[in-house]
Amino acid sequence: MCVYKKYCHETFDEAGRLTKFALTYPQNFNFGYDVVDEIATAYPDKRALVWYNTNNEERVFSFADIKRYSNKVANVFLNAGLKRGDKVMVILKRHYEYWFVAVALHKLGIVLIPATHMLTVDDLVYRIQSSQCKGIVCSPYSEVPGKVKEAVKLAEADCLLWTVQETTDGFMNLNEQMFRCMDELPRQETCVTDPMLIYYTSGTTGHPKGVIHDFAYPLAHIMTSKYWHQAVDDGLHFTIAEIGWSKASWGKIYGQWLVGTAVMVCDFDNFDPKYIAHMINQYNVTTFCAPPTFFRYFVLLKDLPQMPSLRHVATGGESLSPDVFKKFHEITGLVLHEGYGQSETTMLVGNIKGYDYVEGSLGVASPQYNVQLLGPDGKPVKVGEVGEICVVPAVDGHLPGIVRGYVNNDEQYRQVWRGGVFHTGDSAWIDENQRFWFNGRFDDIIKTGGFRVGPCEIENVLMEHDDVVECCVVGVPDKLRGQAVKAFVILKSQVEPTKQKEREIKEFCNTKLAEYKWVRVVEFVQVLPKTSSGKIRKTELRVSE
């Protein structure tokens, strides 16, 4: 059953390629009721989720299961006093309870805030205070409960706290409460323009931005799943992202269920390409998506496994060298299809179904949006010229799948939507066949191992060190991570720039930072290149590499 057909109109050319894609939906569209529950009613036994962990535990959930358990969880939240418009942070790694909780929150109109278990206490304090969340559901593992309790105390927040699976001191056990609740839930009132989801994503200045998406957001991922991932009805799609990242929304729930494919989840902590390949083979995964970091490590394996069940493979998030593309193709016979988008968007550009693949290209503009490359004057650039990737609405008004706002930051929203155009801050050029080729970012975001890292967050921590006078953080090329975090540091005059001091500064920072933000390289310098106004010229530091 492909529910997506109810909500979109597709136009194809003579070659069968998608040329236009338009969404249509009622004002009360709600993914929980109109997708999950509808499939559950028509095809209760249809497979929705296949979950496996490193303890060799397996669970397979049908859509009827997702409906039943999400209703139970929704009743837990209702009984606790949560209501439409409230916000709940969810830190569940890859636990299967996430899918019950996410759908339950959607059904109630409560805003879901996914977060990674790698966040530090300070990271959590900021998110709790800025979002004013009323509840937190977290994993009992990886020291998460301890960090959550400390963060709630420091934030002086009044939050309802739940863990899953295991009972933890100071937390309610969601699993126990869920099984005591009814599995019936009358439809709750929601509106498609209501905030549904908030993702915190690194910016170039200050704290991470809280990106707000509304209830139309899941529908915009039909393009992601059907045309980029090429997921199929009754297939099994595997995106390896942890649920704290927006990539999980791209590949682990919305578009996949809309087109009728089940979602594969491997609940693991340590990244192991050989284990992931084994899971693909064990469960006959049909479509797969992973960041370039996975493929860099994969092609280095000895005795590389074949993955005969795979029909299609996608990647995105950062650049990938041609040699990795070629080696992966030689090993598996599969082509890596790149795609492009942001936490603020769904897929904007991709190597989509029906279009010839060209190695290294981001692909073509999504027929869902009017994507253009604009110059500084706001006009489209010529073929071969570099411009900013922008979305130009055909008419004024909000576009499904594009950021609805930022938490406590209307100015940021006005900035990205200036001139009635959505600005990504990324640059590319376009060839004569209308294919996009990535050029770089206009800002200083570092993309390392598939994660976005804002240099300001790391620079603030560096400046807490007593011996640091000034610093600058940039991303530098790294064969496995794509980019590594490098810090240029000016020390106090009486401090010697030794290897020991380098290790000390890295350890100082990395104990205060989430692992994906760790400083990998420190270089001591006497001066930092600056503009006449005193701004550090990060471009020069990157070029010096």
C-alpha distance (Angstrom), angle and dihedral (degrees) to the residues before:
residue distance angle dihedral
M1 . . .
C2 3.81 . .
V3 3.80 107.8 .
Y4 3.79 92.0 178.8
K5 3.82 92.6 80.4
K6 3.80 89.9 71.4
Y7 3.77 91.4 61.4
C8 3.78 107.8 42.7
H9 3.77 144.3 47.6
E10 3.82 117.0 -143.8
T11 3.82 127.0 -163.1
F12 3.82 122.3 -164.9
D13 3.78 133.5 -167.1
E14 3.81 126.6 -130.6
A15 3.81 90.6 -84.3
G16 3.79 90.9 55.7
R17 3.81 94.3 -107.6
L18 3.79 119.8 143.6
T19 3.80 109.6 -110.1
K20 3.81 103.4 165.5
F21 3.77 132.4 26.9
A22 3.80 123.0 -179.3
L23 3.80 128.9 176.4
T24 3.77 124.7 -140.9
Y25 3.79 124.9 -176.8
P26 3.80 142.7 150.5
Q27 3.79 121.4 -97.2
N28 3.79 91.1 -109.8
F29 3.81 96.4 50.1
N30 3.79 109.8 151.6
F31 3.80 122.5 178.2
G32 3.80 92.1 -146.4
Y33 3.78 96.9 56.8
D34 3.81 102.8 25.0
V35 3.80 98.6 44.6
V36 3.81 111.8 18.1
D37 3.80 97.7 35.8
E38 3.79 94.2 38.9
I39 3.80 92.3 54.7
A40 3.81 89.9 43.5
T41 3.80 90.8 54.4
A42 3.80 96.2 46.6
Y43 3.84 98.3 36.2
P44 3.81 108.5 14.4
D45 3.81 94.6 172.9
K46 3.80 95.5 49.2
R47 3.81 109.6 126.0
A48 3.81 114.1 -109.7
L49 3.81 108.0 163.3
V50 3.79 134.9 19.9
W51 3.82 112.2 -167.8
Y52 3.78 129.9 -174.8
N53 3.81 132.0 167.3
T54 3.78 137.6 -164.4
N55 3.83 90.8 -98.0
N56 3.81 87.5 66.9
E57 3.80 91.8 -109.2
E58 3.80 116.5 147.4
R59 3.79 133.4 -166.9
V60 3.78 127.7 177.0
F61 3.79 117.1 -166.0
S62 3.80 127.4 -164.0
F63 3.78 123.5 -151.4
A64 3.80 87.6 -103.0
D65 3.81 87.6 57.7
I66 3.80 92.4 49.7
K67 3.80 90.2 49.4
R68 3.79 93.3 48.5
Y69 3.80 97.3 45.0
S70 3.79 94.5 42.3
N71 3.80 89.2 52.7
K72 3.80 90.0 51.2
V73 3.80 92.1 49.4
A74 3.80 90.2 46.5
N75 3.79 89.0 55.6
V76 3.82 89.9 50.6
F77 3.79 89.0 55.9
L78 3.80 93.5 44.7
N79 3.78 91.0 50.1
A80 3.81 88.9 51.6
G81 3.81 90.4 56.0
L82 3.79 99.9 -106.2
K83 3.80 115.2 146.9
R84 3.79 144.9 -178.6
G85 3.80 111.5 -56.1
D86 3.80 95.4 23.6
K87 3.80 117.6 122.7
V88 3.81 128.4 -127.8
M89 3.80 125.6 -172.1
V90 3.80 115.1 -143.6
I91 3.82 121.0 -159.5
L92 3.80 103.6 173.8
K93 3.81 104.8 137.2
R94 3.82 101.8 -152.3
H95 3.83 98.5 -34.1
Y96 3.80 114.2 143.0
E97 3.82 90.4 -126.3
Y98 3.80 87.6 76.2
W99 3.79 91.2 76.1
F100 3.82 91.6 52.0
V101 3.81 91.6 47.6
A102 3.81 96.9 44.5
V103 3.80 93.9 50.1
A104 3.82 91.1 44.1
L105 3.80 92.0 53.2
H106 3.80 91.1 48.1
K107 3.80 91.2 51.5
L108 3.80 90.7 53.2
G109 3.80 96.1 43.8
I110 3.81 90.1 -117.5
V111 3.80 113.8 147.1
L112 3.80 113.9 -112.0
I113 3.83 117.4 -142.6
P114 3.82 109.5 -171.5
A115 3.81 114.4 -160.4
T116 3.78 135.2 179.7
H117 3.81 121.8 -114.2
M118 3.83 88.0 -129.6
L119 3.81 92.7 74.7
T120 3.79 117.7 116.8
V121 3.80 124.4 -129.6
D122 3.81 90.1 -99.1
D123 3.81 90.5 51.5
L124 3.78 89.9 52.9
V125 3.80 94.1 46.1
Y126 3.79 90.5 55.7
R127 3.80 93.4 48.8
I128 3.80 93.4 46.0
Q129 3.80 93.3 49.2
S130 3.80 97.8 41.8
S131 3.80 95.4 45.8
Q132 3.82 96.1 36.1
C133 3.77 87.8 -142.7
K134 3.79 117.4 -166.1
G135 3.80 97.6 -154.3
I136 3.80 144.0 22.1
V137 3.80 126.8 -155.9
C138 3.79 112.5 -168.6
S139 3.76 147.0 169.0
P140 3.81 116.3 -96.7
Y141 3.80 89.1 -139.0
S142 3.83 138.6 77.0
E143 3.81 92.6 37.1
V144 3.79 90.1 -72.0
P145 3.85 98.0 136.2
G146 3.79 91.9 53.0
K147 3.78 92.4 51.1
V148 3.79 91.6 45.9
K149 3.81 93.7 51.1
E150 3.80 92.0 48.5
A151 3.80 91.8 47.1
V152 3.81 93.3 49.3
K153 3.80 89.6 50.6
L154 3.81 93.7 48.5
A155 3.81 91.3 45.7
E156 3.82 89.8 49.7
A157 3.78 86.9 -134.4
D158 3.78 129.7 162.1
C159 3.81 99.9 -137.0
L160 3.77 132.7 161.5
L161 3.81 107.2 -130.4
W162 3.79 128.4 -151.8
T163 3.78 134.6 171.1
V164 3.80 125.6 -168.3
Q165 3.80 131.5 -131.0
E166 3.81 97.7 1.9
T167 3.80 130.0 51.3
T168 3.79 111.5 -117.7
D169 3.79 127.5 -170.1
G170 3.80 110.7 -98.1
F171 3.81 94.1 16.8
M172 3.78 134.2 91.8
N173 3.81 115.4 -124.8
L174 3.81 106.4 -117.5
N175 3.80 94.0 -165.4
E176 3.79 92.8 55.0
Q177 3.80 93.0 46.5
M178 3.80 91.8 45.0
F179 3.79 93.8 57.1
R180 3.80 91.3 51.0
C181 3.82 92.8 54.3
M182 3.79 130.4 86.4
D183 3.80 118.4 -99.1
E184 3.80 93.9 -140.6
L185 3.79 120.5 93.1
P186 3.81 125.7 178.0
R187 3.79 110.9 -136.2
Q188 3.79 110.9 -89.0
E189 3.79 122.4 -142.7
T190 3.81 114.7 -100.9
C191 3.80 134.9 155.2
V192 3.80 127.0 -139.7
T193 3.81 90.3 -126.0
D194 3.83 93.1 55.1
P195 3.81 117.2 109.5
M196 3.82 108.1 -97.6
L197 3.79 106.5 167.7
I198 3.81 139.8 20.7
Y199 3.80 124.3 -162.5
Y200 3.78 120.7 -173.7
T201 3.79 110.2 -142.0
S202 3.79 130.0 179.5
G203 3.77 119.4 -100.5
T204 3.78 131.3 -168.5
T205 3.79 94.3 -108.0
G206 3.77 132.9 38.1
H207 3.77 126.0 -20.9
P208 3.83 125.2 -10.7
K209 3.79 116.1 -76.5
G210 3.80 118.9 -111.3
V211 3.83 103.6 -133.8
I212 3.82 112.7 -155.9
H213 3.81 122.0 -152.3
D214 3.79 126.6 -176.5
F215 3.80 133.6 -141.2
A216 3.82 92.9 -82.7
Y217 3.82 89.8 64.4
P218 3.85 96.5 89.5
L219 3.81 91.3 55.6
A220 3.80 92.1 54.8
H221 3.82 87.5 61.5
I222 3.81 91.4 67.1
M223 3.81 85.1 88.5
T224 3.81 91.1 49.4
S225 3.77 94.9 52.4
K226 3.79 104.4 33.5
Y227 3.78 101.3 37.5
W228 3.81 106.4 25.5
H229 3.82 103.3 29.1
Q230 3.82 88.3 29.3
A231 3.79 90.7 -146.0
V232 3.79 114.6 177.5
D233 3.79 137.1 -151.7
D234 3.83 110.7 -80.6
G235 3.80 91.0 8.4
L236 3.81 126.6 123.8
H237 3.80 118.8 -119.3
F238 3.81 123.5 -163.6
T239 3.82 123.0 -164.2
I240 3.78 109.9 170.6
A241 3.83 98.5 -151.3
E242 3.79 120.2 124.5
I243 3.81 112.7 -116.6
G244 3.81 93.3 -110.4
W245 3.80 91.6 74.4
S246 3.79 129.4 72.9
K247 3.80 88.6 -121.5
A248 3.81 86.3 75.2
S249 3.80 89.8 62.6
W250 3.79 88.4 49.9
G251 3.78 94.8 52.0
K252 3.79 115.3 12.1
I253 3.79 109.1 55.7
Y254 3.82 128.7 -9.1
G255 3.78 111.3 51.2
Q256 3.79 92.2 28.9
W257 3.79 95.2 57.1
L258 3.80 91.8 41.2
V259 3.82 90.5 59.3
G260 3.80 92.8 42.1
T261 3.80 102.3 -108.4
A262 3.80 123.7 132.8
V263 3.80 122.1 -122.4
M264 3.81 123.3 -121.7
V265 3.81 117.2 -147.6
C266 3.81 126.5 -173.6
D267 3.80 110.1 -168.1
F268 3.80 102.5 -148.8
D269 3.80 138.0 138.3
N270 3.78 104.5 -159.0
F271 3.79 118.2 61.7
D272 3.83 110.2 -122.8
P273 3.83 118.5 166.7
K274 3.81 92.8 -164.4
Y275 3.82 91.5 53.8
I276 3.81 90.7 49.1
A277 3.80 91.1 50.2
H278 3.81 88.6 49.8
M279 3.82 90.3 53.3
I280 3.80 90.9 49.3
N281 3.79 89.4 55.2
Q282 3.80 96.5 40.7
Y283 3.80 93.3 54.4
N284 3.82 99.6 31.1
V285 3.78 94.7 -120.4
T286 3.80 110.1 -161.5
T287 3.82 102.7 -165.8
F288 3.79 129.4 26.5
C289 3.80 138.2 -172.1
A290 3.80 128.4 -174.1
P291 3.80 137.8 153.9
P292 3.81 118.9 -95.7
T293 3.82 90.1 -101.4
F294 3.81 89.7 70.6
F295 3.79 92.8 54.3
R296 3.81 92.9 45.7
Y297 3.80 89.6 57.7
F298 3.80 93.9 38.0
V299 3.80 95.4 59.0
L300 3.82 89.9 52.1
L301 3.81 92.7 61.2
K302 3.76 121.0 108.7
D303 3.81 117.8 -128.0
L304 3.79 90.8 18.2
P305 3.80 111.9 -148.3
Q306 3.78 121.8 -121.2
M307 3.81 115.8 -127.7
P308 3.81 104.6 -156.2
S309 3.81 96.8 171.0
L310 3.81 93.5 61.4
R311 3.79 115.4 103.8
H312 3.80 99.9 172.6
V313 3.83 138.5 14.0
A314 3.81 128.1 -163.5
T315 3.79 134.5 -173.8
G316 3.78 137.7 -178.8
G317 3.77 146.7 143.3
E318 3.79 99.2 89.0
S319 3.79 141.5 14.6
L320 3.79 122.1 -70.4
S321 3.79 123.7 -157.3
P322 3.83 119.5 -117.3
D323 3.80 92.7 -119.8
V324 3.82 91.2 62.4
F325 3.81 90.5 49.7
K326 3.77 91.0 50.6
K327 3.79 96.7 45.0
F328 3.82 92.5 47.6
H329 3.80 89.5 51.2
E330 3.80 92.0 48.0
I331 3.80 91.2 51.3
T332 3.80 100.4 42.4
G333 3.79 106.6 16.5
L334 3.82 87.0 -125.6
V335 3.78 127.9 123.2
L336 3.80 121.0 -135.6
H337 3.80 109.0 -128.1
E338 3.79 113.1 -153.8
G339 3.78 123.8 -148.5
Y340 3.77 136.0 -179.2
G341 3.79 136.9 -143.9
Q342 3.80 141.3 114.8
S343 3.79 140.7 -122.6
E344 3.80 83.8 -96.7
T345 3.80 93.1 56.5
T346 3.76 146.6 27.6
M347 3.83 119.6 -119.3
L348 3.80 110.9 -35.3
V349 3.80 100.2 170.0
G350 3.78 129.8 15.1
N351 3.77 150.7 148.4
I352 3.77 90.9 -101.2
K353 3.77 134.7 -175.5
G354 3.79 115.3 -72.7
Y355 3.80 96.9 22.1
D356 3.79 123.6 102.3
Y357 3.78 113.1 -104.5
V358 3.80 118.2 -121.4
E359 3.79 116.5 -168.9
G360 3.79 113.8 -113.6
S361 3.79 96.3 11.9
L362 3.80 122.0 119.6
G363 3.79 86.1 -138.8
V364 3.78 129.6 -127.5
A365 3.78 132.1 -35.5
S366 3.78 114.6 -82.2
P367 3.83 109.6 -104.2
Q368 3.80 85.6 -135.6
Y369 3.81 91.9 73.0
N370 3.79 140.0 33.4
V371 3.81 96.1 -117.4
Q372 3.81 115.2 -175.4
L373 3.80 138.1 169.9
L374 3.79 108.0 -124.0
G375 3.79 129.4 -167.3
P376 3.83 126.4 -141.0
D377 3.80 88.6 -84.8
G378 3.81 90.6 59.5
K379 3.80 92.7 -112.5
P380 3.83 126.4 120.1
V381 3.80 113.8 -91.5
K382 3.79 123.8 -127.8
V383 3.79 125.5 -102.3
G384 3.80 109.4 -71.8
E385 3.82 94.7 18.5
V386 3.79 122.5 115.1
G387 3.78 117.6 -115.1
E388 3.79 140.0 158.6
I389 3.80 117.6 -86.6
C390 3.81 104.4 -117.2
V391 3.79 138.0 167.9
V392 3.79 113.4 -132.8
P393 3.80 112.7 -164.4
A394 3.79 116.2 -136.8
V395 3.80 86.8 -138.2
D396 3.77 133.0 13.2
G397 3.75 115.1 -86.5
H398 3.79 143.3 69.3
L399 3.79 121.9 -42.0
P400 3.83 119.5 -143.4
G401 3.79 110.2 -112.2
I402 3.82 95.3 22.4
V403 3.81 120.1 108.5
R404 3.79 112.2 -78.8
G405 3.80 94.9 -160.3
Y406 3.79 145.0 -45.0
V407 3.80 125.2 -99.4
N408 3.82 108.4 -97.5
N409 3.79 91.9 -19.3
D410 3.78 115.9 98.7
E411 3.80 90.4 157.5
Q412 3.81 91.2 61.0
Y413 3.81 89.2 51.9
R414 3.80 92.0 50.2
Q415 3.80 89.0 49.3
V416 3.81 96.2 54.5
W417 3.81 90.8 43.1
R418 3.81 96.3 43.8
G419 3.76 116.3 147.9
G420 3.80 91.4 13.2
V421 3.82 89.4 -70.8
F422 3.81 128.1 110.1
H423 3.81 110.0 -125.0
T424 3.82 118.9 -156.2
G425 3.80 97.7 -172.6
D426 3.82 88.8 -131.6
S427 3.78 124.0 115.2
A428 3.80 131.3 -146.8
W429 3.78 141.7 153.0
I430 3.77 128.8 -128.5
D431 3.81 129.0 -137.9
E432 3.79 130.7 -143.2
N433 3.82 90.0 -87.9
Q434 3.81 91.8 56.5
R435 3.80 92.7 -108.4
F436 3.79 118.3 147.6
W437 3.81 123.0 -129.8
F438 3.80 117.6 -166.0
N439 3.79 117.0 -121.7
G440 3.81 105.9 173.0
R441 3.78 145.6 -87.6
F442 3.76 124.6 -60.9
D443 3.79 88.9 -144.9
D444 3.79 131.7 50.9
I445 3.80 103.2 -99.6
I446 3.82 112.2 146.6
K447 3.80 118.0 -141.1
T448 3.78 109.3 -158.4
G449 3.79 126.7 168.3
G450 3.80 90.3 -16.9
F451 3.84 94.1 -51.5
R452 3.81 129.9 111.6
V453 3.79 113.8 -129.6
G454 3.78 125.3 -172.1
P455 3.82 111.3 -143.2
C456 3.79 92.3 -146.0
E457 3.80 91.9 65.2
I458 3.80 90.8 56.9
E459 3.80 95.0 40.6
N460 3.80 89.8 55.4
V461 3.80 90.6 55.3
L462 3.82 92.7 45.8
M463 3.78 90.5 54.1
E464 3.81 89.7 58.2
H465 3.82 89.0 68.5
D466 3.81 110.5 99.7
D467 3.81 93.9 -134.7
V468 3.80 97.7 50.5
V469 3.80 117.5 96.8
E470 3.80 99.1 171.2
C471 3.78 136.9 -8.7
C472 3.79 145.9 178.8
V473 3.80 128.6 -159.4
V474 3.80 124.6 -153.1
G475 3.78 139.2 161.5
V476 3.78 116.9 -106.3
P477 3.82 129.3 -170.2
D478 3.79 115.6 -80.7
K479 3.81 123.3 179.3
L480 3.80 95.4 -140.0
R481 3.81 105.2 26.1
G482 3.80 96.9 38.1
Q483 3.79 88.0 -130.4
A484 3.79 132.2 19.7
V485 3.79 125.4 -152.7
K486 3.80 110.5 -108.1
A487 3.80 126.7 -174.6
F488 3.79 124.0 -155.4
V489 3.81 106.3 -156.9
I490 3.80 135.1 -168.6
L491 3.80 110.4 -157.2
K492 3.78 129.5 -154.2
S493 3.79 110.5 -84.7
Q494 3.80 94.8 -109.1
V495 3.84 94.5 50.3
E496 3.81 119.5 94.0
P497 3.86 116.5 -132.7
T498 3.80 96.1 -129.7
K499 3.80 133.1 155.8
Q500 3.78 87.9 -109.6
K501 3.80 90.4 55.4
E502 3.81 89.6 49.3
R503 3.81 90.9 53.4
E504 3.80 90.8 45.5
I505 3.80 93.4 52.9
K506 3.80 93.1 46.2
E507 3.80 91.0 49.7
F508 3.82 91.0 46.8
C509 3.79 91.7 53.4
N510 3.77 99.3 38.2
T511 3.80 93.9 53.8
K512 3.81 87.1 58.6
L513 3.81 98.0 42.6
A514 3.78 133.5 72.0
E515 3.80 108.6 -103.6
Y516 3.80 95.5 -108.3
K517 3.85 88.4 59.3
W518 3.81 96.2 51.6
V519 3.78 119.0 139.4
R520 3.80 107.5 -117.9
V521 3.81 100.4 178.8
V522 3.81 133.0 31.4
E523 3.80 123.1 -169.1
F524 3.80 121.1 -174.8
V525 3.80 114.6 -142.2
Q526 3.81 136.4 177.0
V527 3.80 95.7 -138.2
L528 3.80 139.2 9.0
P529 3.84 119.9 -135.3
K530 3.81 110.6 -108.9
T531 3.77 141.4 -179.4
S532 3.80 121.3 -116.5
S533 3.79 88.1 -94.8
G534 3.81 91.6 55.6
K535 3.82 99.2 -104.0
I536 3.80 114.7 142.6
R537 3.81 112.5 -112.9
K538 3.81 99.8 -132.3
T539 3.78 91.1 175.4
E540 3.80 90.3 66.9
L541 3.81 91.4 50.4
R542 3.80 91.4 51.8
V543 3.80 91.8 47.4
S544 3.81 90.8 50.8
E545 3.80 87.0 68.6
